[in-house]
């Protein structure tokens, strides 16, 4: 059984027991979060919502919050002293999929 959920403008395909990194959430470790924005559920037959599947929820448990590896953005142009270097670290919350209720 799997589900496709929407969180933070992104879509994730999840199964029970999966670990995923989502955009930072305001939650402490061991908190439980219910996601009702379920786009599709497959439990033998595929049910697709318009836009969400009615009555379907996915329960997530927060594991830890952290930062991803640094992504370096570097631009160099032909002229002298014309370069730009910036870094970015995405903040995320690692969650575990506890259950999928269709």
N, CA, C and O atoms as CSV, one atom per row, in Angstrom:
chain,resi,resn,atom,element,x,y,z
A,1,UNK,N,N,0.844,-1.172,0.000
A,1,UNK,CA,C,0.000,0.000,0.000
A,1,UNK,C,C,0.890,1.236,0.000
A,1,UNK,O,O,1.845,1.320,0.773
A,2,UNK,N,N,0.576,2.193,-0.866
A,2,UNK,CA,C,1.312,3.441,-0.890
A,2,UNK,C,C,0.357,4.597,-1.103
A,2,UNK,O,O,-0.787,4.414,-1.519
A,3,UNK,N,N,0.847,5.789,-0.809
A,3,UNK,CA,C,0.043,7.000,-0.984
A,3,UNK,C,C,0.939,8.098,-1.536
A,3,UNK,O,O,2.156,8.075,-1.349
A,4,UNK,N,N,0.334,9.049,-2.209
A,4,UNK,CA,C,1.039,10.229,-2.679
A,4,UNK,C,C,0.479,11.408,-1.909
A,4,UNK,O,O,-0.710,11.713,-2.003
A,5,UNK,N,N,1.347,12.078,-1.138
A,5,UNK,CA,C,0.902,13.190,-0.304
A,5,UNK,C,C,1.527,14.494,-0.787
A,5,UNK,O,O,2.534,14.502,-1.495
A,6,UNK,N,N,0.901,15.588,-0.384
A,6,UNK,CA,C,1.398,16.916,-0.723
A,6,UNK,C,C,1.791,17.608,0.572
A,6,UNK,O,O,1.016,17.648,1.527
A,7,UNK,N,N,3.026,18.162,0.596
A,7,UNK,CA,C,3.498,18.878,1.775
A,7,UNK,C,C,4.487,19.934,1.325
A,7,UNK,O,O,5.485,19.615,0.680
A,8,UNK,N,N,4.221,21.185,1.658
A,8,UNK,CA,C,5.146,22.261,1.330
A,8,UNK,C,C,5.300,22.505,-0.157
A,8,UNK,O,O,6.372,22.911,-0.604
A,9,UNK,N,N,4.242,22.266,-0.942
A,9,UNK,CA,C,4.313,22.485,-2.376
A,9,UNK,C,C,4.995,21.366,-3.141
A,9,UNK,O,O,5.189,21.477,-4.351
A,10,UNK,N,N,5.362,20.294,-2.460
A,10,UNK,CA,C,6.019,19.157,-3.104
A,10,UNK,C,C,5.162,17.903,-2.899
A,10,UNK,O,O,4.340,17.841,-1.985
A,11,UNK,N,N,5.369,16.918,-3.757
A,11,UNK,CA,C,4.637,15.670,-3.651
A,11,UNK,C,C,5.603,14.541,-3.307
A,11,UNK,O,O,6.722,14.487,-3.819
A,12,UNK,N,N,5.156,13.637,-2.430
A,12,UNK,CA,C,5.986,12.527,-1.973
A,12,UNK,C,C,5.205,11.230,-2.103
A,12,UNK,O,O,4.031,11.167,-1.738
A,13,UNK,N,N,5.857,10.191,-2.625
A,13,UNK,CA,C,5.267,8.851,-2.646
A,13,UNK,C,C,5.768,8.135,-1.397
A,13,UNK,O,O,6.974,7.961,-1.222
A,14,UNK,N,N,4.841,7.716,-0.523
A,14,UNK,CA,C,5.226,7.143,0.760
A,14,UNK,C,C,4.559,5.793,0.983
A,14,UNK,O,O,3.467,5.521,0.482
A,15,UNK,N,N,5.255,4.954,1.753
A,15,UNK,CA,C,4.728,3.683,2.238
A,15,UNK,C,C,4.937,3.651,3.740
A,15,UNK,O,O,5.725,4.429,4.277
A,16,UNK,N,N,4.239,2.758,4.418
A,16,UNK,CA,C,4.407,2.650,5.868
A,16,UNK,C,C,5.847,2.250,6.178
A,16,UNK,O,O,6.395,1.334,5.566
A,17,UNK,N,N,6.453,2.956,7.144
A,17,UNK,CA,C,7.815,2.672,7.537
A,17,UNK,C,C,8.864,3.499,6.801
A,17,UNK,O,O,10.039,3.452,7.163
A,18,UNK,N,N,8.471,4.249,5.782
A,18,UNK,CA,C,9.422,5.086,5.036
A,18,UNK,C,C,9.861,6.286,5.863
A,18,UNK,O,O,9.118,6.787,6.706
A,19,UNK,N,N,11.084,6.735,5.603
A,19,UNK,CA,C,11.595,7.974,6.178
A,19,UNK,C,C,11.745,8.973,5.040
A,19,UNK,O,O,12.323,8.647,4.003
A,20,UNK,N,N,11.226,10.199,5.225
A,20,UNK,CA,C,11.367,11.231,4.200
A,20,UNK,C,C,11.769,12.548,4.862
A,20,UNK,O,O,11.488,12.781,6.038
A,21,UNK,N,N,12.433,13.403,4.085
A,21,UNK,CA,C,12.787,14.742,4.540
A,21,UNK,C,C,11.807,15.722,3.917
A,21,UNK,O,O,11.724,15.834,2.694
A,22,UNK,N,N,11.062,16.433,4.762
A,22,UNK,CA,C,10.122,17.444,4.287
A,22,UNK,C,C,10.626,18.815,4.732
A,22,UNK,O,O,11.531,18.909,5.562
A,23,UNK,N,N,10.041,19.870,4.183
A,23,UNK,CA,C,10.415,21.215,4.598
A,23,UNK,C,C,10.188,21.356,6.097
A,23,UNK,O,O,9.334,20.680,6.670
A,24,UNK,N,N,10.952,22.231,6.721
A,24,UNK,CA,C,10.945,22.360,8.183
A,24,UNK,C,C,9.537,22.564,8.733
A,24,UNK,O,O,8.784,23.412,8.255
A,25,UNK,N,N,9.196,21.772,9.745
A,25,UNK,CA,C,7.902,21.851,10.420
A,25,UNK,C,C,8.122,22.331,11.851
A,25,UNK,O,O,9.187,22.112,12.428
A,26,UNK,N,N,7.123,22.979,12.414
A,26,UNK,CA,C,7.180,23.417,13.802
A,26,UNK,C,C,6.730,22.275,14.704
A,26,UNK,O,O,5.603,22.284,15.199
A,27,UNK,N,N,7.594,21.302,14.920
A,27,UNK,CA,C,7.236,20.144,15.728
A,27,UNK,C,C,8.485,19.608,16.420
A,27,UNK,O,O,9.606,19.763,15.935
A,28,UNK,N,N,8.261,18.985,17.547
A,28,UNK,CA,C,9.334,18.383,18.334
A,28,UNK,C,C,9.456,16.901,17.966
A,28,UNK,O,O,8.503,16.316,17.451
A,29,UNK,N,N,10.619,16.289,18.224
A,29,UNK,CA,C,10.741,14.849,17.973
A,29,UNK,C,C,9.685,14.052,18.741
A,29,UNK,O,O,9.316,14.405,19.862
A,30,UNK,N,N,9.216,12.996,18.134
A,30,UNK,CA,C,8.169,12.087,18.629
A,30,UNK,C,C,6.762,12.678,18.519
A,30,UNK,O,O,5.803,12.021,18.923
A,31,UNK,N,N,6.604,13.903,17.983
A,31,UNK,CA,C,5.268,14.442,17.713
A,31,UNK,C,C,4.667,13.705,16.526
A,31,UNK,O,O,5.382,13.246,15.636
A,32,UNK,N,N,3.350,13.601,16.526
A,32,UNK,CA,C,2.641,12.952,15.424
A,32,UNK,C,C,1.880,14.016,14.641
A,32,UNK,O,O,1.257,14.906,15.220
A,33,UNK,N,N,1.939,13.912,13.327
A,33,UNK,CA,C,1.290,14.867,12.436
A,33,UNK,C,C,0.397,14.088,11.482
A,33,UNK,O,O,0.812,13.073,10.924
A,34,UNK,N,N,-0.841,14.567,11.294
A,34,UNK,CA,C,-1.745,13.935,10.330
A,34,UNK,C,C,-1.804,14.804,9.089
A,34,UNK,O,O,-2.064,16.004,9.171
A,35,UNK,N,N,-1.561,14.193,7.940
A,35,UNK,CA,C,-1.617,14.887,6.665
A,35,UNK,C,C,-2.890,14.444,5.955
A,35,UNK,O,O,-3.078,13.260,5.675
A,36,UNK,N,N,-3.758,15.404,5.670
A,36,UNK,CA,C,-5.013,15.067,4.990
A,36,UNK,C,C,-4.970,15.413,3.507
A,36,UNK,O,O,-5.923,15.141,2.777
A,37,UNK,N,N,-3.872,16.012,3.060
A,37,UNK,CA,C,-3.719,16.336,1.642
A,37,UNK,C,C,-3.135,15.129,0.916
A,37,UNK,O,O,-1.966,15.130,0.530
A,38,UNK,N,N,-3.958,14.101,0.735
A,38,UNK,CA,C,-3.549,12.868,0.077
A,38,UNK,C,C,-4.073,12.914,-1.355
A,38,UNK,O,O,-5.282,12.982,-1.576
A,39,UNK,N,N,-3.168,12.877,-2.318
A,39,UNK,CA,C,-3.551,12.994,-3.724
A,39,UNK,C,C,-3.991,11.668,-4.326
A,39,UNK,O,O,-4.865,11.640,-5.192
A,40,UNK,N,N,-3.388,10.560,-3.871
A,40,UNK,CA,C,-3.739,9.241,-4.402
A,40,UNK,C,C,-3.400,8.176,-3.368
A,40,UNK,O,O,-2.470,8.323,-2.576
A,41,UNK,N,N,-4.183,7.094,-3.399
A,41,UNK,CA,C,-3.950,5.951,-2.507
A,41,UNK,C,C,-4.067,4.682,-3.343
A,41,UNK,O,O,-4.995,4.530,-4.137
A,42,UNK,N,N,-3.109,3.772,-3.154
A,42,UNK,CA,C,-3.170,2.485,-3.831
A,42,UNK,C,C,-3.160,1.390,-2.779
A,42,UNK,O,O,-2.140,1.137,-2.139
A,43,UNK,N,N,-4.309,0.742,-2.606
A,43,UNK,CA,C,-4.418,-0.392,-1.683
A,43,UNK,C,C,-5.003,-1.584,-2.434
A,43,UNK,O,O,-5.991,-2.184,-2.009
A,44,UNK,N,N,-4.377,-1.908,-3.547
A,44,UNK,CA,C,-4.910,-2.949,-4.421
A,44,UNK,C,C,-5.511,-2.322,-5.667
A,44,UNK,O,O,-5.312,-2.809,-6.780
A,45,UNK,N,N,-6.238,-1.250,-5.472
A,45,UNK,CA,C,-6.751,-0.462,-6.594
A,45,UNK,C,C,-6.378,1.001,-6.365
A,45,UNK,O,O,-6.360,1.471,-5.227
A,46,UNK,N,N,-6.089,1.697,-7.419
A,46,UNK,CA,C,-5.639,3.073,-7.331
A,46,UNK,C,C,-6.837,4.003,-7.234
A,46,UNK,O,O,-7.731,3.973,-8.080
A,47,UNK,N,N,-6.847,4.844,-6.175
A,47,UNK,CA,C,-7.886,5.873,-6.031
A,47,UNK,C,C,-7.204,7.228,-6.106
A,47,UNK,O,O,-6.309,7.538,-5.321
A,48,UNK,N,N,-7.645,8.026,-7.066
A,48,UNK,CA,C,-7.077,9.344,-7.277
A,48,UNK,C,C,-8.106,10.377,-6.867
A,48,UNK,O,O,-9.278,10.262,-7.227
A,49,UNK,N,N,-7.683,11.393,-6.114
A,49,UNK,CA,C,-8.600,12.418,-5.632
A,49,UNK,C,C,-8.766,13.556,-6.620
A,49,UNK,O,O,-8.016,13.685,-7.587
A,50,UNK,N,N,-9.778,14.385,-6.348
A,50,UNK,CA,C,-10.032,15.569,-7.175
A,50,UNK,C,C,-10.176,16.787,-6.283
A,50,UNK,O,O,-11.330,17.146,-6.050
A,51,UNK,N,N,-9.207,17.453,-5.767
A,51,UNK,CA,C,-7.784,17.138,-5.858
A,51,UNK,C,C,-7.310,16.167,-4.776
A,51,UNK,O,O,-6.244,15.569,-4.923
A,52,UNK,N,N,-8.083,15.992,-3.680
A,52,UNK,CA,C,-7.641,15.104,-2.598
A,52,UNK,C,C,-8.621,13.953,-2.433
A,52,UNK,O,O,-9.805,14.087,-2.742
A,53,UNK,N,N,-8.119,12.812,-1.942
A,53,UNK,CA,C,-8.950,11.644,-1.679
A,53,UNK,C,C,-9.718,11.896,-0.378
A,53,UNK,O,O,-9.117,12.205,0.651
A,54,UNK,N,N,-11.039,11.764,-0.428
A,54,UNK,CA,C,-11.863,12.021,0.761
A,54,UNK,C,C,-11.663,10.925,1.795
A,54,UNK,O,O,-11.705,9.739,1.470
A,55,UNK,N,N,-11.445,11.331,3.046
A,55,UNK,CA,C,-11.326,10.397,4.148
A,55,UNK,C,C,-9.955,9.746,4.293
A,55,UNK,O,O,-9.738,8.971,5.224
A,56,UNK,N,N,-9.039,10.047,3.396
A,56,UNK,CA,C,-7.700,9.437,3.473
A,56,UNK,C,C,-6.768,10.346,4.262
A,56,UNK,O,O,-6.738,11.558,4.049
A,57,UNK,N,N,-6.006,9.747,5.177
A,57,UNK,CA,C,-5.020,10.490,5.957
A,57,UNK,C,C,-3.740,9.668,6.060
A,57,UNK,O,O,-3.757,8.439,5.982
A,58,UNK,N,N,-2.647,10.369,6.236
A,58,UNK,CA,C,-1.349,9.732,6.467
A,58,UNK,C,C,-0.809,10.296,7.771
A,58,UNK,O,O,-0.759,11.512,7.960
A,59,UNK,N,N,-0.402,9.397,8.677
A,59,UNK,CA,C,0.135,9.834,9.962
A,59,UNK,C,C,1.656,9.761,9.927
A,59,UNK,O,O,2.235,8.732,9.577
A,60,UNK,N,N,2.294,10.878,10.298
A,60,UNK,CA,C,3.748,10.985,10.295
A,60,UNK,C,C,4.253,11.208,11.710
A,60,UNK,O,O,3.594,11.870,12.511
A,61,UNK,N,N,5.426,10.656,12.021
A,61,UNK,CA,C,6.062,10.885,13.313
A,61,UNK,C,C,7.387,11.602,13.073
A,61,UNK,O,O,8.204,11.154,12.269
A,62,UNK,N,N,7.596,12.716,13.772
A,62,UNK,CA,C,8.810,13.506,13.609
A,62,UNK,C,C,9.979,12.763,14.250
A,62,UNK,O,O,9.892,12.318,15.394
A,63,UNK,N,N,11.071,12.636,13.498
A,63,UNK,CA,C,12.263,11.967,14.001
A,63,UNK,C,C,13.280,13.010,14.462
A,63,UNK,O,O,13.712,12.988,15.614
A,64,UNK,N,N,13.662,13.923,13.570
A,64,UNK,CA,C,14.677,14.918,13.895
A,64,UNK,C,C,14.571,16.078,12.907
A,64,UNK,O,O,14.048,15.920,11.804
A,65,UNK,N,N,15.071,17.241,13.315
A,65,UNK,CA,C,15.179,18.387,12.418
A,65,UNK,C,C,16.655,18.650,12.160
A,65,UNK,O,O,17.496,18.368,13.013
A,66,UNK,N,N,16.970,19.185,10.995
A,66,UNK,CA,C,18.370,19.435,10.673
A,66,UNK,C,C,18.524,20.276,9.436
A,66,UNK,O,O,17.571,20.884,8.948
A,67,UNK,N,N,19.771,20.302,8.924
A,67,UNK,CA,C,20.083,21.045,7.716
A,67,UNK,C,C,20.740,20.108,6.710
A,67,UNK,O,O,21.508,19.222,7.086
A,68,UNK,N,N,20.434,20.309,5.427
A,68,UNK,CA,C,21.051,19.534,4.358
A,68,UNK,C,C,22.488,19.980,4.130
A,68,UNK,O,O,22.967,20.918,4.768
A,69,UNK,N,N,23.165,19.306,3.222
A,69,UNK,CA,C,24.506,19.719,2.828
A,69,UNK,C,C,24.434,21.064,2.125
A,69,UNK,O,O,23.408,21.422,1.545
A,70,UNK,N,N,25.520,21.796,2.181
A,70,UNK,CA,C,25.564,23.114,1.563
A,70,UNK,C,C,25.614,22.991,0.038
A,70,UNK,O,O,26.370,22.190,-0.514
A,71,UNK,N,N,24.799,23.795,-0.619
A,71,UNK,CA,C,24.818,23.908,-2.067
A,71,UNK,C,C,25.501,25.223,-2.384
A,71,UNK,O,O,25.055,26.278,-1.932
A,72,UNK,N,N,26.584,25.175,-3.159
A,72,UNK,CA,C,27.342,26.389,-3.487
A,72,UNK,C,C,26.923,26.872,-4.861
A,72,UNK,O,O,26.939,26.118,-5.834
A,73,UNK,N,N,26.548,28.140,-4.926
A,73,UNK,CA,C,26.190,28.778,-6.186
A,73,UNK,C,C,27.355,29.683,-6.555
A,73,UNK,O,O,27.677,30.614,-5.816
A,74,UNK,N,N,27.987,29.420,-7.687
A,74,UNK,CA,C,29.158,30.198,-8.092
A,74,UNK,C,C,28.963,30.659,-9.528
A,74,UNK,O,O,28.756,29.844,-10.427
A,75,UNK,N,N,29.031,31.970,-9.739
A,75,UNK,CA,C,28.923,32.545,-11.074
A,75,UNK,C,C,30.198,33.315,-11.367
A,75,UNK,O,O,30.672,34.093,-10.540
A,76,UNK,N,N,30.741,33.092,-12.542
A,76,UNK,CA,C,31.928,33.839,-12.949
A,76,UNK,C,C,31.697,34.348,-14.356
A,76,UNK,O,O,31.312,33.596,-15.251
A,77,UNK,N,N,31.936,35.623,-14.535
A,77,UNK,CA,C,31.801,36.230,-15.852
A,77,UNK,C,C,33.191,36.593,-16.371
A,77,UNK,O,O,34.160,36.546,-15.613
A,78,UNK,N,N,33.301,36.950,-17.632
A,78,UNK,CA,C,34.605,37.188,-18.255
A,78,UNK,C,C,35.349,38.381,-17.673
A,78,UNK,O,O,36.574,38.342,-17.552
A,79,UNK,N,N,34.644,39.422,-17.317
A,79,UNK,CA,C,35.310,40.644,-16.860
A,79,UNK,C,C,35.944,40.431,-15.483
A,79,UNK,O,O,35.498,39.580,-14.713
A,80,UNK,N,N,36.961,41.191,-15.188
A,80,UNK,CA,C,37.639,41.013,-13.896
A,80,UNK,C,C,36.757,41.500,-12.747
A,80,UNK,O,O,35.943,42.407,-12.920
A,81,UNK,N,N,36.925,40.897,-11.592
A,81,UNK,CA,C,36.128,41.192,-10.392
A,81,UNK,C,C,34.637,41.031,-10.637
A,81,UNK,O,O,33.825,41.736,-10.038
A,82,UNK,N,N,34.285,40.125,-11.496
A,82,UNK,CA,C,32.879,39.907,-11.787
A,82,UNK,C,C,32.544,38.454,-11.464
A,82,UNK,O,O,32.327,37.637,-12.358
A,83,UNK,N,N,32.506,38.156,-10.187
A,83,UNK,CA,C,32.163,36.807,-9.774
A,83,UNK,C,C,31.285,36.871,-8.530
A,83,UNK,O,O,31.267,37.873,-7.816
A,84,UNK,N,N,30.567,35.797,-8.289
A,84,UNK,CA,C,29.612,35.754,-7.197
A,84,UNK,C,C,29.629,34.349,-6.611
A,84,UNK,O,O,29.514,33.366,-7.342
A,85,UNK,N,N,29.773,34.254,-5.294
A,85,UNK,CA,C,29.758,32.951,-4.629
A,85,UNK,C,C,28.821,33.029,-3.438
A,85,UNK,O,O,28.989,33.871,-2.555
A,86,UNK,N,N,27.840,32.151,-3.420
A,86,UNK,CA,C,26.872,32.092,-2.320
A,86,UNK,C,C,26.623,30.634,-1.965
A,86,UNK,O,O,26.791,29.736,-2.790
A,87,UNK,N,N,26.221,30.421,-0.722
A,87,UNK,CA,C,25.893,29.078,-0.274
A,87,UNK,C,C,24.487,29.040,0.294
A,87,UNK,O,O,23.945,30.063,0.712
A,88,UNK,N,N,23.900,27.844,0.305
A,88,UNK,CA,C,22.536,27.683,0.796
A,88,UNK,C,C,22.415,26.317,1.453
A,88,UNK,O,O,22.855,25.314,0.892
A,89,UNK,N,N,21.813,26.276,2.656
A,89,UNK,CA,C,21.535,25.012,3.341
A,89,UNK,C,C,20.054,24.947,3.658
A,89,UNK,O,O,19.532,25.767,4.413
A,90,UNK,N,N,19.383,23.972,3.078
A,90,UNK,CA,C,17.946,23.802,3.290
A,90,UNK,C,C,17.690,23.205,4.667
A,90,UNK,O,O,18.344,22.238,5.058
A,91,UNK,N,N,16.742,23.778,5.401
A,91,UNK,CA,C,16.345,23.201,6.684
A,91,UNK,C,C,15.235,22.191,6.423
A,91,UNK,O,O,14.324,22.447,5.636
A,92,UNK,N,N,15.319,21.044,7.089
A,92,UNK,CA,C,14.340,19.992,6.864
A,92,UNK,C,C,13.925,19.365,8.188
A,92,UNK,O,O,14.563,19.562,9.222
A,93,UNK,N,N,12.844,18.611,8.126
A,93,UNK,CA,C,12.390,17.782,9.230
A,93,UNK,C,C,12.286,16.360,8.702
A,93,UNK,O,O,11.592,16.107,7.717
A,94,UNK,N,N,12.973,15.433,9.357
A,94,UNK,CA,C,12.916,14.027,8.946
A,94,UNK,C,C,11.747,13.375,9.660
A,94,UNK,O,O,11.649,13.432,10.886
A,95,UNK,N,N,10.850,12.749,8.884
A,95,UNK,CA,C,9.661,12.120,9.455
A,95,UNK,C,C,9.585,10.660,9.006
A,95,UNK,O,O,10.127,10.268,7.973
A,96,UNK,N,N,8.889,9.879,9.827
A,96,UNK,CA,C,8.643,8.469,9.523
A,96,UNK,C,C,7.154,8.290,9.302
A,96,UNK,O,O,6.342,8.819,10.060
A,97,UNK,N,N,6.793,7.547,8.268
A,97,UNK,CA,C,5.391,7.287,7.972
A,97,UNK,C,C,4.917,6.156,8.895
A,97,UNK,O,O,5.402,5.027,8.820
A,98,UNK,N,N,3.955,6.492,9.769
A,98,UNK,CA,C,3.458,5.515,10.739
A,98,UNK,C,C,2.330,4.695,10.143
A,98,UNK,O,O,2.349,3.466,10.216
A,99,UNK,N,N,1.330,5.374,9.544
A,99,UNK,CA,C,0.195,4.638,8.996
A,99,UNK,C,C,-0.452,5.409,7.862
A,99,UNK,O,O,-0.372,6.635,7.789
A,100,UNK,N,N,-1.096,4.657,6.978
A,100,UNK,CA,C,-1.877,5.221,5.879
A,100,UNK,C,C,-3.302,4.713,6.043
A,100,UNK,O,O,-3.562,3.512,5.969
A,101,UNK,N,N,-4.228,5.655,6.269
A,101,UNK,CA,C,-5.632,5.290,6.437
A,101,UNK,C,C,-6.389,5.716,5.194
A,101,UNK,O,O,-6.451,6.898,4.855
A,102,UNK,N,N,-6.969,4.718,4.518
A,102,UNK,CA,C,-7.722,5.033,3.295
A,102,UNK,C,C,-9.142,5.048,3.647
A,102,UNK,O,O,-9.989,5.290,2.787
